[in-house]
Amino acid sequence: MSILSFILSSEQTFELACQIKKQNNNIDMHVFSLDQKLDEKIKKSKVFTKVHKKLKDLRSHDIIFIDSMVKYREKIFQQIIEDNDKDILIVDLSPAKDKSIEWANNQIKTENINFVSAYPIINLNYKISNIESMFAEQKFLLMPSKKMSENFFKILIQIIESIEMEPYFIEAVEFDSYYAATNVIPKLISFSIMKYAEESQSWPEMSKFAKQDFNYSTIGSLTDPEELFEIINHTKEFSSHWYSQANNEISKLSEYILNKDKDLSDYLIKGWESRMRWELGVTGSTDNVSPSSNILSSGESMAGFLVSENLMQKKIDHEKSKSKDLWKYKRTK
């Protein structure tokens, strides 16, 4: 019998495994956990036929989804492929895709090892959007390496479509750029906010006021520092570019504040409207508000760590078909 395995390090990938099992009950699924916090959930889920304690035990399985930190992934890949003559498919779910594909193209020497880099886009607000799961109606990004057989490719597509996701092909370098812009840079800013606040002499008193909004804007600083450092090293060009863009915007804002510039209000309104357009999926140009084909229009998970469950989402869903201008800020003066 074919075996599908998951190497887990996050709750989102655990949920992905659960959804695949739910829609494909006959699949024999095994698991290896990289995070002890997931152990109890794995046990209670009863999704997996077997929980493995050694990575090498997975070498005989057919499809292996690997969700690991970038700093560990090549060692994990190596343990799976070393002296392995079985036909297998490795599905890499970690970021820094271009380096992942480069590794596969250079290090996989045999025809039996198939490799694809992938990334499921999820809807964090699915519970208030009348959607069955966080994966339904979302895109499953695919970046095949040169080491990918047609047979395994067809099987993977069937698995993706079984959970109502849409296979979506994207270049690895394109993904890395988008990921840097919407995931890496917000986390860097989050670290900066946390650092300047904590280093202030007023922090003991200030911390008492640092509640919900401060929590949302700094939650990215809970990211493993070594992992974020590794991702940045793998996406230097893109991370540098997008950081410069963000820094330019922050500099503009600083000038508006210092000069008591009348344009500050307009700047804030434009930012508010940008956020509303994103929530509505209207991510084209501001002059033409028709939905864009850009992958970021459904990229909830890429910037998701800064997104709370917006209480206005139900109203937005209800009004979306009524007003194309819902994203516009209604000025009071």
Backbone torsions as a table, in degrees:
resi	resn	phi	psi	omega
1	MET	NA	140.5	178.3
2	SER	-68.7	145.5	-179.7
3	ILE	-123.9	129.9	174.6
4	LEU	-107.2	127.5	-176.3
5	SER	-121.9	153.7	176.1
6	PHE	-125.0	130.4	167.8
7	ILE	-101.7	110.9	-167.3
8	LEU	-106.6	141.3	171.3
9	SER	-140.2	2.5	-179.3
10	SER	-144.5	155.0	179.7
11	GLU	-67.7	-32.6	-178.9
12	GLN	-64.1	-40.9	178.7
13	THR	-72.7	-32.3	173.0
14	PHE	-59.9	-43.7	178.6
15	GLU	-65.5	-34.9	176.4
16	LEU	-61.9	-44.5	178.7
17	ALA	-61.8	-42.7	179.8
18	CYS	-62.5	-40.1	-179.1
19	GLN	-68.0	-39.1	177.7
20	ILE	-63.2	-42.8	178.8
21	LYS	-65.1	-39.9	-179.5
22	LYS	-60.3	-39.4	-177.3
23	GLN	-90.6	-10.7	-179.2
24	ASN	-137.2	68.0	-170.4
25	ASN	-60.2	-24.0	-176.8
26	ASN	-82.6	-9.1	-179.6
27	ILE	-70.4	134.1	175.3
28	ASP	-86.6	112.3	-174.8
29	MET	-115.4	133.1	177.1
30	HIS	-118.0	167.0	-176.4
31	VAL	-147.8	148.8	169.9
32	PHE	-130.8	122.4	-175.7
33	SER	-98.0	132.7	175.5
34	LEU	-98.2	-1.7	-177.2
35	ASP	-134.5	116.4	-178.4
36	GLN	-61.1	-24.0	-179.9
37	LYS	-64.4	-21.1	-179.0
38	LEU	-88.7	-12.6	-172.3
39	ASP	-57.2	-44.5	-177.9
40	GLU	-67.8	-40.1	178.1
41	LYS	-64.0	-41.2	178.8
42	ILE	-60.7	-42.9	-178.7
43	LYS	-65.6	-44.9	-177.0
44	LYS	-72.2	-26.8	-175.0
45	SER	-67.0	-32.5	-176.8
46	LYS	57.4	27.2	179.6
47	VAL	-83.5	-32.6	-171.7
48	PHE	-102.5	133.7	178.8
49	THR	-67.5	-35.3	-177.6
50	LYS	-148.0	140.3	174.6
51	VAL	-104.5	120.6	-176.0
52	HIS	-95.0	150.3	179.1
53	LYS	-107.6	-12.2	179.7
54	LYS	-126.2	133.2	179.8
55	LEU	-60.5	-36.1	-176.8
56	LYS	-65.0	-18.9	177.9
57	ASP	-65.0	-22.7	-176.2
58	LEU	-84.4	-7.5	-175.8
59	ARG	-62.0	-24.3	-177.9
60	SER	-92.1	1.8	-178.0
61	HIS	-85.8	167.2	-171.0
62	ASP	-89.6	-48.5	178.5
63	ILE	-127.4	129.2	-176.8
64	ILE	-125.2	112.9	174.6
65	PHE	-86.8	123.1	-176.9
66	ILE	-114.7	112.7	176.3
67	ASP	-113.6	96.3	-177.3
68	SER	-135.1	166.8	172.2
69	MET	-67.0	146.1	-178.9
70	VAL	-57.3	-36.5	-176.1
71	LYS	-67.3	-16.5	-179.2
72	TYR	-109.1	-14.1	-163.3
73	ARG	-65.2	-38.8	-177.8
74	GLU	-64.3	-35.5	176.7
75	LYS	-65.7	-37.7	178.2
76	ILE	-67.4	-46.9	177.3
77	PHE	-54.5	-45.6	-175.2
78	GLN	-62.5	-39.4	179.2
79	GLN	-65.9	-32.0	-179.1
80	ILE	-74.6	-39.8	-172.8
81	ILE	-92.3	-17.7	-173.8
82	GLU	-59.6	120.7	178.6
83	ASP	52.6	34.0	-178.2
84	ASN	-103.1	117.2	-178.5
85	ASP	-104.1	9.0	178.7
86	LYS	-86.3	148.1	174.5
87	ASP	-74.3	115.0	-179.4
88	ILE	-136.6	161.9	173.7
89	LEU	-122.1	124.5	174.6
90	ILE	-99.7	125.4	177.2
91	VAL	-112.2	107.8	-176.6
92	ASP	-90.2	120.0	-177.3
93	LEU	-102.7	0.6	-178.1
94	SER	-79.3	161.0	179.9
95	PRO	-76.5	-167.0	-175.9
96	ALA	56.8	62.5	-169.6
97	LYS	-70.7	-37.1	-176.3
98	ASP	-61.3	-40.7	178.3
99	LYS	-68.8	-32.9	178.0
100	SER	-64.9	-47.5	178.7
101	ILE	-65.0	-40.1	178.6
102	GLU	-59.9	-42.0	178.3
103	TRP	-61.3	-47.5	-177.8
104	ALA	-61.5	-45.4	-177.7
105	ASN	-65.0	-30.5	-176.9
106	ASN	-93.5	-31.3	-170.7
107	GLN	-100.8	-24.6	179.8
108	ILE	-84.5	113.2	-173.1
109	LYS	-102.8	-11.4	-175.9
110	THR	-114.1	157.4	-176.3
111	GLU	-76.4	-19.3	-174.9
112	ASN	-77.3	-19.3	-179.7
113	ILE	-94.2	116.8	179.1
114	ASN	-107.1	145.6	-173.1
115	PHE	-142.1	133.0	174.1
116	VAL	-141.1	138.2	173.8
117	SER	-94.4	139.7	-173.7
118	ALA	-146.3	163.7	179.3
119	TYR	-157.5	113.4	178.2
120	PRO	-82.9	124.5	173.6
121	ILE	-80.9	130.8	-178.1
122	ILE	-119.2	158.7	178.5
123	ASN	-105.8	103.2	-177.1
124	LEU	-67.0	-23.6	-177.5
125	ASN	-100.8	25.6	-173.3
126	TYR	-63.0	-28.2	-177.2
127	LYS	-67.1	-26.8	179.3
128	ILE	-107.8	14.9	179.6
129	SER	-115.7	12.3	178.7
130	ASN	57.2	39.2	177.4
131	ILE	-118.0	142.3	-172.2
132	GLU	-63.6	-39.3	-178.0
133	SER	-144.8	167.4	179.5
134	MET	-69.4	-11.5	-178.3
135	PHE	-100.3	-25.1	-176.3
136	ALA	-59.6	134.8	176.9
137	GLU	66.9	15.3	177.7
138	GLN	-105.9	169.9	-178.9
139	LYS	-94.8	142.4	174.2
140	PHE	-111.4	103.1	-174.5
141	LEU	-73.0	136.3	-177.9
142	LEU	-127.9	133.4	177.8
143	MET	-133.8	84.2	-176.7
144	PRO	-68.1	145.4	172.2
145	SER	-88.0	-178.2	175.7
146	LYS	-70.1	-16.8	-177.2
147	LYS	-99.2	71.0	-177.7
148	MET	-144.2	117.7	-179.2
149	SER	-86.3	154.5	-179.5
150	GLU	-64.5	-35.7	-178.3
151	ASN	-63.5	-50.3	179.3
152	PHE	-65.9	-35.5	179.3
153	PHE	-59.8	-44.8	-179.8
154	LYS	-64.1	-40.1	179.8
155	ILE	-64.7	-43.0	179.9
156	LEU	-63.0	-41.9	178.3
157	ILE	-61.1	-40.9	178.8
158	GLN	-62.0	-40.9	178.8
159	ILE	-64.1	-44.5	-179.5
160	ILE	-62.2	-46.2	-178.0
161	GLU	-71.2	-24.4	179.8
162	SER	-66.4	-25.5	178.3
163	ILE	-101.5	20.6	175.1
164	GLU	63.6	30.7	174.4
165	MET	-100.8	158.0	-178.3
166	GLU	-105.3	117.4	175.2
167	PRO	-61.0	133.3	-175.4
168	TYR	-140.8	119.1	-177.1
169	PHE	-89.1	137.2	-177.1
170	ILE	-147.9	147.2	177.1
171	GLU	-72.0	143.0	-177.6
172	ALA	-59.7	-41.8	-179.2
173	VAL	-67.6	-32.5	177.5
174	GLU	-66.1	-44.7	176.9
175	PHE	-58.8	-47.1	-177.6
176	ASP	-59.2	-37.5	178.6
177	SER	-66.2	-47.9	179.5
178	TYR	-62.4	-41.5	-177.9
179	TYR	-65.0	-41.7	178.6
180	ALA	-61.8	-44.1	-176.9
181	ALA	-66.3	-40.5	-170.3
182	THR	-105.4	-6.7	-178.7
183	ASN	-126.3	-52.3	-176.8
184	VAL	-67.2	-50.9	-175.3
185	ILE	-63.3	-46.6	175.8
186	PRO	-57.6	-34.9	178.1
187	LYS	-69.2	-39.7	176.8
188	LEU	-61.0	-44.0	178.6
189	ILE	-63.1	-37.8	177.7
190	SER	-61.0	-43.9	176.9
191	PHE	-61.1	-41.3	-177.9
192	SER	-64.7	-44.6	179.1
193	ILE	-59.9	-44.4	-178.9
194	MET	-64.6	-40.3	-176.8
195	LYS	-68.6	-47.2	-177.8
196	TYR	-67.7	-35.1	179.9
197	ALA	-66.7	-46.0	-177.0
198	GLU	-67.9	-29.9	-178.3
199	GLU	-82.6	-8.7	177.9
200	SER	-72.3	142.5	177.6
201	GLN	-63.8	-21.0	-178.4
202	SER	-88.6	1.1	-174.6
203	TRP	-56.2	-41.2	179.6
204	PRO	-54.8	-39.6	177.6
205	GLU	-82.1	-42.3	-179.2
206	MET	-58.5	-37.6	-175.4
207	SER	-61.3	-24.9	179.2
208	LYS	-70.7	-22.9	179.1
209	PHE	-94.8	-11.0	-175.0
210	ALA	-83.0	83.0	-176.3
211	LYS	-109.1	-120.0	-168.6
212	GLN	-59.1	-54.1	-176.7
213	ASP	-63.5	-41.3	179.0
214	PHE	-64.7	-37.8	178.9
215	ASN	-62.1	-46.6	-179.1
216	TYR	-62.7	-40.0	-174.5
217	SER	-80.0	-13.2	-178.6
218	THR	-118.7	4.4	-177.0
219	ILE	-63.1	-24.8	177.7
220	GLY	-63.9	-21.4	-179.9
221	SER	-74.2	-3.3	173.5
222	LEU	-82.7	-5.8	176.2
223	THR	-61.9	140.0	177.1
224	ASP	-55.5	117.7	-176.7
225	PRO	-57.6	-41.0	-179.7
226	GLU	-66.3	-35.5	178.8
227	GLU	-68.7	-44.3	178.6
228	LEU	-63.0	-40.5	176.9
229	PHE	-58.9	-42.0	-179.1
230	GLU	-66.7	-42.1	179.4
231	ILE	-63.8	-42.9	178.7
232	ILE	-62.4	-41.3	178.0
233	ASN	-62.2	-29.5	-180.0
234	HIS	-86.4	-11.6	-178.5
235	THR	-133.1	39.0	-172.2
236	LYS	-53.6	-49.7	-175.2
237	GLU	-60.5	-45.8	-177.8
238	PHE	-72.7	-42.0	179.8
239	SER	-62.3	-40.4	178.6
240	SER	-64.5	-43.7	-179.2
241	HIS	-61.5	-50.1	-175.3
242	TRP	-72.2	-29.9	175.2
243	TYR	-64.6	-40.1	178.2
244	SER	-61.7	-41.1	178.6
245	GLN	-62.4	-45.3	179.7
246	ALA	-65.4	-40.1	-179.7
247	ASN	-63.7	-37.3	177.3
248	ASN	-61.7	-41.2	179.5
249	GLU	-66.6	-42.1	179.2
250	ILE	-63.8	-37.1	177.9
251	SER	-63.8	-41.6	177.2
252	LYS	-59.2	-45.7	-178.1
253	LEU	-62.4	-39.6	178.6
254	SER	-60.7	-42.1	179.0
255	GLU	-64.6	-42.9	179.3
256	TYR	-59.8	-42.3	-177.7
257	ILE	-67.5	-47.9	-177.5
258	LEU	-64.0	-38.1	-176.8
259	ASN	-89.8	3.0	-175.4
260	LYS	49.5	41.3	-173.9
261	ASP	-66.2	134.1	179.3
262	LYS	-65.2	-16.3	179.6
263	ASP	-78.2	-8.0	-179.0
264	LEU	-59.1	-43.5	-179.7
265	SER	-60.8	-44.7	179.0
266	ASP	-62.1	-39.4	-179.9
267	TYR	-61.8	-46.1	-179.4
268	LEU	-65.3	-39.1	178.6
269	ILE	-64.1	-41.7	178.5
270	LYS	-62.1	-39.0	177.1
271	GLY	-64.9	-41.0	178.4
272	TRP	-62.0	-44.7	-179.9
273	GLU	-65.7	-36.4	177.8
274	SER	-60.7	-42.9	179.3
275	ARG	-64.8	-42.4	-179.5
276	MET	-65.9	-39.7	177.5
277	ARG	-61.6	-39.9	179.3
278	TRP	-63.2	-43.8	179.9
279	GLU	-63.5	-32.9	-179.5
280	LEU	-84.5	-6.4	-177.2
281	GLY	79.0	15.1	178.8
282	VAL	-98.8	84.1	-172.4
283	THR	-114.0	23.3	173.6
284	GLY	-80.4	-161.8	179.2
285	SER	-70.0	159.6	-179.7
286	THR	-68.7	-21.8	179.3
287	ASP	-81.2	-31.5	179.4
288	ASN	-124.3	102.7	-168.9
289	VAL	-90.0	17.8	175.0
290	SER	-69.5	145.7	-177.6
291	PRO	-54.8	140.2	-179.4
292	SER	-90.1	155.4	175.9
293	SER	-83.4	-2.8	-179.6
294	ASN	-59.1	138.1	-177.8
295	ILE	-59.8	-24.9	-179.3
296	LEU	-66.6	-15.4	179.4
297	SER	-66.2	-18.8	176.0
298	SER	-125.9	29.7	-174.7
299	GLY	-94.2	48.3	-176.8
300	GLU	-55.1	-41.9	-174.2
301	SER	-72.2	-24.8	-176.2
302	MET	-66.8	-33.4	177.4
303	ALA	-116.3	16.2	-169.8
304	GLY	-64.3	-24.2	-175.0
305	PHE	-69.8	-14.3	176.0
306	LEU	-100.7	1.9	-173.4
307	VAL	-105.9	118.0	174.0
308	SER	-86.6	172.0	176.0
309	GLU	-75.2	100.4	-173.5
310	ASN	-67.4	123.7	-178.1
311	LEU	-67.7	-16.6	179.2
312	MET	-85.3	-2.5	-172.6
313	GLN	-60.1	-39.8	179.6
314	LYS	-62.6	-41.1	179.2
315	LYS	-65.8	-40.6	178.7
316	ILE	-61.4	-46.1	179.4
317	ASP	-60.7	-39.1	-177.1
318	HIS	-71.2	-39.5	-174.0
319	GLU	-89.0	-12.2	-172.5
320	LYS	-53.4	-41.8	-177.0
321	SER	-79.2	-12.0	-175.9
322	LYS	-91.4	-33.5	-172.7
323	SER	-138.9	120.3	176.5
324	LYS	-75.2	-13.6	-176.9
325	ASP	-103.3	17.4	-178.0
326	LEU	-59.4	-27.9	-178.2
327	TRP	-74.3	-13.6	-176.2
328	LYS	-77.0	136.4	178.2
329	TYR	-72.5	131.8	179.1
330	LYS	-90.5	102.1	-177.5
331	ARG	-65.3	142.6	178.4
332	THR	-97.7	-8.9	177.6
333	LYS	-155.0	NA	NA
